[in-house]
Amino acid sequence: MRLGAGEKGSRAWAKREQILAGAQRVFLRDGFAAASTDAIAAEARVSKRTLYSYYPGKEELFADVLRRLTIENPQTQLLAGVEEMEPGDLGELRGALVGLATKVVSTMMDPDYLALLRTIIADTHRFPQLGEIYRSTVPERGFRVFLGLMERVRERGIVDIPDAEAATRLFFGPIVTYALLDGLFKPGELPQPPAPEKIEHIVDMYMKAIA
């Protein structure tokens, strides 16, 4: 029986998810440097030939694992709709930023994400490309999307900011401190994300700075 295009696509997606799930477990267990393609293929229950047909190297696989945990995580849908956001006033913008900040905190305080960050820090001295993989896969993409939002609301006169890039850094900065101080640097404890009211306070202070 021949498969239709949709079924082929569905099977390819399922196989890719299977590989990514196995690779994530191996990277979390062994780190990047010690993770072997043999171990990844075995954990994912695929042949090395199948693994290489989807991913030519560990770097590409690691980048997709990062994407799966962050930008493309179906549970958080981190950047869903941000590129299309067109807030009509400060109230709408505040609501959008509270929702986005909540998603960012949830993503950055995820234990698996923090564990992969520790792997990157531990192995970057031997594999300098890891830093570039992380930067281009997660923060640069999120930064670019949020920068676009800031430029749109500035052009419509909703906010008064002379520098959209600085405004973007100002938004993410306080959130990152929670991920670092209450997550990344406490490896023996469960991450402690800020309470919802803390997130609202951060956004309110941010709104005062840009309004």
N, C-alpha and C positions, 0 to 999 in steps of 0.2 A: 504494500500500500504506500503510495507516494504521499508525502506530507505537503500541506499547503503552506504558503508563505507565513501566514499568521502562526501556525503551529510550530514551524521551524523557528520563528522568532521567539515564541514562548519557551521552547525547549532551550534555545541558546541563552535566554535570560536566566532560566532556572539553573542551567549549568554554571553560568558565571556567578550567580549567587552562591552556589555550592562551593565553588572555588574560593570566593571571597570569605565565606564563613570559615572554611578550613584554614585559609591563610591568616585570618585575624587571630585564630586560636594559637597558631604557631608563632606569630610575631609577638603576641602577648606572653607566651611561655618562654620563648628563646631569645627574644630581641631580634633586631634586624640583622646584625652581623652574623649571629649563629644560626639563623634560620636557613635551612637548605631547601632547594626545590624538591628534593626527594621527600623531605619531611612534609612539605606543603602538599605535594601530590598525594601522599599517603593519608594525611589528615583530611583532605578534601575527597578522598576516595575516587580519584581520577588517575589516569595514566600521565606520565610526564609529557607524552606527546600531546594529550588533550590540554594540559596546563600550558604548554608553550604555544598552542594554537590560539589561546586567548591572551596570554601575556608573555612577551618575549624575554622578560627579565624581572628580577625581584623589585626593581625600582618602580616599574609600572604597576605591579601588583600592590605594592605598599601604598602608592598614591591612590589607587582605587579603594583600598581598605579605609584610608583616611576619609575619602569622599563619602563612602558608605556610612561612616560613623558620624559625619558632620553635615556637609552641604546637601547630600542626597539621602539623608536619613528619613525614611518615610514616616517615622513617629513624630519627629519635630518639624519636618519640612521647613528647615531653617530660613531659607530665602524666598519661600513661596510667596509670590505676589508682590515682593518688594520692588521689583523693576517696573511693575505696572501701577504702583501706588501713586495716587494723585490727590493728596489731602487738600480739602477745600479751605480749611482754617486751622488755627492752632489747636483747637480741641480735637479735630480729626488726626492731626499729626501726633499729638500726645498719645492718643489711643493706639496708634500704629506703633509708636516707639516703645510703649509699655509691652505690647505683644511681642515685638522683635527682641527686646532686652530679655524677656522671660525665656524665649527660645534659645538665645545665645547662652544665657546662664545654664540652662538645662543641658545644652550640648557640651559646653566647656567643663561642666562638673561631672560629666559621665565618667565613671571609674575606668572604663576601657579606653576612652579617649585620653585621659590623664596618663594611663599606663603607656600608651603609645608615645605620648610626648616625652616621657622619661626615657623610652627607648631611643628616640631621636637625639635627645641630649647626650645619652651615654655613648652613642655610636657615631655621632657627627664627626668626631675627630678622626675616625678611620674612614668614614664615608661622607665627605663634605657635601655630596649631592643630596643627602637627606634633608639638610636645611632648606635647600632650594625647592625640593619636592614638597615639603610641608608649607613653605611660604606661598608657593604658587597654587597649591591645591586648596588651602583653607583660608588663611587671613587675607591674602590679596584679592581673592574673588569676593569675599564678604565686604572687604573695604571698598572695592570698586562699585558694587551694587549700592551700598549705603551712600557713597559719595554722589552717585547719580541722583539719589533721592534728595540729598541736600541741595544739589544744584537746581533741581526742579522746583523745590519749595522756595528757594531764594529768587529764582526767576519770576515766580508768581507773586512775590512780595509778601509771602507768609512769614518769612523769617528775615532777620537782618544780620547776615554774617559776611564779613569781608573775605573769609578764606574757608571754602567748603572742605578742604582737606583737613585743616586744623579742627573744624567742627566735627568731622568724622572721627578723628583721633580722640577728641574730647568725649564723644559718646562711648566708645569702646573701652577707654582707659579704666574707668571705675569697675567695669564688669570683669576685665582681665585681672584686676587685683584680687578679686574673690577666687578666681580659678587658680591663681598662683599661690596666694597665702593660705587659703582654706582648702585647697585641693592638691595641687602639684607638689607642694613642699610638706605635705602630711601623708606620706605613702602608707603609713600603717593605720590610717583612720579613714572612715568613710567621708567623702567630700561633704561639706556643709554649705549648700547654696544659700544665698540670702533669702530672707522671707519676702513674700510678695510686696509687703508695704515698703521694704527697703528698696526694692526695684522701682516702685513708684516714686519714692523720694529722690532717687538718682535721676529719674527722668524729669521730675519737676524742677530739680536744680538745673538740669541741662536746658529745659525749656526757658528758664529765666535767662540763661546765658545767650540763647540764640534769638529770643523773641525781639 
